[in-house]
Amino acid sequence: MPARDEPTEHRGAEPVEAVDLAEHAQALAEARAAGTEPPAGRLLGLPELPNADVWVDTAGAAAVTGIAPKTISGWLTRGGPKALPFPAAHRFLYRNYWPLSELEDWTEAYRAESG
């Protein structure tokens, strides 16, 4: 076992496809603006949501809310923003997802509170 001050070597697997989160968020925002429906969550192995709701990942949350992905990640870590905390994520396969309706409701309330 290595000593605590020695760096540990990590040998993680390279992803099959590297996706730029900012580009992905932009593509989702453009699709929403064009009125295109997002892909069904069941294609990703996610549980069905009631009322034809769909799952949204971090890039999708950025597109829906207009909040940068890094800000969303920070808010999830720290429980922010204080006045109206960002909705808790559902974790599936090591990724965060939210129901689209939950993000839309939060965005509306956040914009109303921010004035």
N, C-alpha and C positions, 0 to 999 in steps of 0.2 A: 504494500500500500504506500503511495507517495506521501511525503511529508506535506503538511498543510500549506507551506509557503511555495511549494513547487507547482508550476502550472500543470494542469491535467490535460492530456491530449484527448480531444473529442473527434470521433470519426463518424460524424453523421452522414447519412446517405444524401447524395445530391438530389434535389427535386427533379421529377420527370420534366416538369415545365416551370421555368421561372417566370413569374408574372409580376410586372411592376404595379404595385397597389394603386398609385396615383393614376396610371393609365387605365386600370380596371375601373376605378371610381368614375373617371371621366366618361368612359364608354357606357357605364350604367346610367349616369346622369343624362347623357344624350339619348339613350333608349327610352328613359322615362319621359323626357321632354317630347319625344316623337310619339308617345302613347303606346309604345311596344310593351307587351307583358314580359316580365322577367321569367326565366326558366323555372319549371316546377321543382320544388325542393326534393321531391321524391326521387328525382334523377340523381341526387347526391346522397341518397340514403337517409334523408331527414324525415321525421314523422309528419303526417298530414296535419294541417291546421284547419280549424273550423272556418266556415263562412268564406271559402275560397281565398283565404289569406295565404301569403307566401313567405318563405324564409329569406332573410337578407343578411349577407355577411358584412364584414367591416367596411369593405369598399362600397357596398350597397348602402350601408348606414350613412356613409359620408355623402353619397349622392342624394339620399333622401333628406338628410338634415342640413346639408351645407357645411358641416363641421369636418375639419381635417381628420383623417384616420388616426394620426398620432395624438391629436387632442382627445379623441374618443377613447383610445387606449389609456391615456393618462387619467381621464375621468373615471374609467372603470377601476383603475388601480387605487385612486384616491377618493372615490365616491363623490365626484363632482358633477356638475357645478353645485355649489352648496345650496343655492336657492331652489333648484329643481334637478336632483340627481339624474344622470343619464340612466335609462332603463338597464336593468341587469341582463347580461347576455346568457343565452343558453349555449352550453358547450357540447359540441358534437365532433368527434374525430379531431380533437385538439384545435378546433376553430370556434370562434364566437358567431352566433346567429341570433337574430331577433325577428319576431313577426313584423311584417311591414306595417300593419295597422298600429302596432304599439309605437313604432318610430314616428309615424305620421301624427299620432295623438300627442306624443312628447314634443315634437317639433312645433306644432301649433301652440301648445301651452308655453313652451320656451320663448317663442317669438312674442306672444302676448305679454309675458312677464318682462321681457327685455325692452319692450316698448318700441 
